[in-house]
């Protein structure tokens, strides 16, 4: 589904402000690693915002996500204060772990494995 212009605008505003809020609240450094907002996706009705979090060298991503979810009301309160003049209503925030880097890594490893098997087959036939 194609995102509308307004969805993209709201997502951009939320992403910028959330990054700022995470820095201010000390949520950008948790569990021995770094947390950042990978992306924000807004539903077409602008009612829900899916916030995808990227974890770098975080020991336990699920525990870190739980810490953030436990402070979600605090995050939303700060966010509402910051964007109240730009949005009619504040979307409901849902936090998710962004696993695209893990996915890319898995795919690359699969390609390496296939290439290695391919070379082994060519080597044994030679």
C-alpha positions in Angstrom: 0.0 0.0 0.0 1.3 3.5 -0.9 1.7 6.0 1.9 -0.1 9.2 1.4 1.6 12.6 1.6 0.0 13.4 5.0 1.1 10.0 6.4 4.7 10.7 5.3 4.6 14.2 6.8 3.2 13.0 10.2 5.7 10.1 10.3 8.6 12.5 9.6 7.5 14.8 12.4 7.0 12.0 14.9 10.4 10.3 13.9 12.3 13.6 14.4 10.6 14.4 17.8 10.9 10.8 19.0 14.6 10.7 18.3 14.9 13.9 20.3 12.8 12.6 23.2 14.8 9.3 23.3 18.0 11.4 23.7 16.5 13.6 26.4 15.0 10.7 28.4 18.1 8.7 28.2 16.5 6.0 26.2 19.0 6.1 23.4 21.5 4.2 25.5 20.1 1.1 27.1 21.3 -2.4 28.1 24.9 -1.8 27.0 23.9 -0.6 23.5 22.3 2.1 21.4 18.6 2.5 20.6 17.4 4.6 17.7 14.2 5.1 15.7 14.6 3.2 12.5 11.3 4.4 11.0 7.8 5.5 11.8 4.8 4.2 9.8 1.4 5.8 10.2 -2.0 4.1 9.4 -4.0 5.9 6.6 -6.5 7.2 9.2 -3.5 8.7 11.2 -4.9 6.9 14.3 -1.9 4.6 14.9 1.9 5.0 14.6 4.2 2.0 14.4 7.6 3.0 15.7 10.4 0.6 14.6 13.4 0.6 16.9 16.9 -0.3 15.8 19.1 -1.8 18.4 22.9 -1.8 18.1 24.9 -4.0 20.5 22.0 -4.2 22.9 22.4 -7.3 25.1 18.6 -8.1 25.3 16.5 -6.4 22.7 13.2 -7.8 24.1 14.0 -6.5 27.6 15.0 -3.1 26.1 11.7 -3.0 24.2 9.8 -3.7 27.5 11.6 -0.8 29.2 10.5 1.5 26.3 7.0 0.2 26.4 6.8 0.7 30.2 7.7 4.4 29.6 5.4 4.8 26.6 2.9 7.0 28.4 5.8 9.3 29.4 7.1 9.3 25.8 3.6 10.0 24.4 3.0 12.8 26.9 6.2 14.6 25.9 5.5 14.0 22.2 2.0 15.4 22.5 3.4 18.5 24.1 5.8 19.0 21.2 3.4 18.3 18.3 0.1 19.6 19.6 0.2 22.6 17.2 0.9 20.3 14.2 -1.6 17.5 14.7 -5.3 17.4 15.6 -5.0 14.2 17.5 -2.0 12.2 18.8 -1.7 8.7 17.2 -1.5 5.7 19.4 2.1 4.6 19.6 3.2 0.9 19.1 6.8 0.0 19.4 8.4 -2.8 17.4 11.9 -4.2 17.0 13.3 -3.4 13.5 14.9 -6.6 12.4 15.8 -5.5 8.8 19.5 -5.5 9.6 19.3 -9.0 10.9 17.3 -10.1 7.9 19.9 -8.6 5.5 22.6 -10.3 7.4 20.8 -13.7 7.2 20.3 -13.3 3.4 23.9 -12.4 2.9 25.0 -15.4 4.9 22.7 -17.6 2.8 24.2 -16.2 -0.4 27.7 -16.9 1.0 26.8 -20.4 1.9 25.3 -21.0 -1.6 28.4 -19.6 -3.3 30.6 -21.8 -1.1 28.6 -24.9 -2.0 28.7 -23.9 -5.6 32.5 -23.6 -5.5 32.8 -27.0 -3.7 30.7 -28.7 -6.4 32.7 -27.1 -9.2 36.0 -28.0 -7.4 35.0 -31.7 -7.0 33.9 -32.0 -10.7 37.1 -30.4 -12.0 
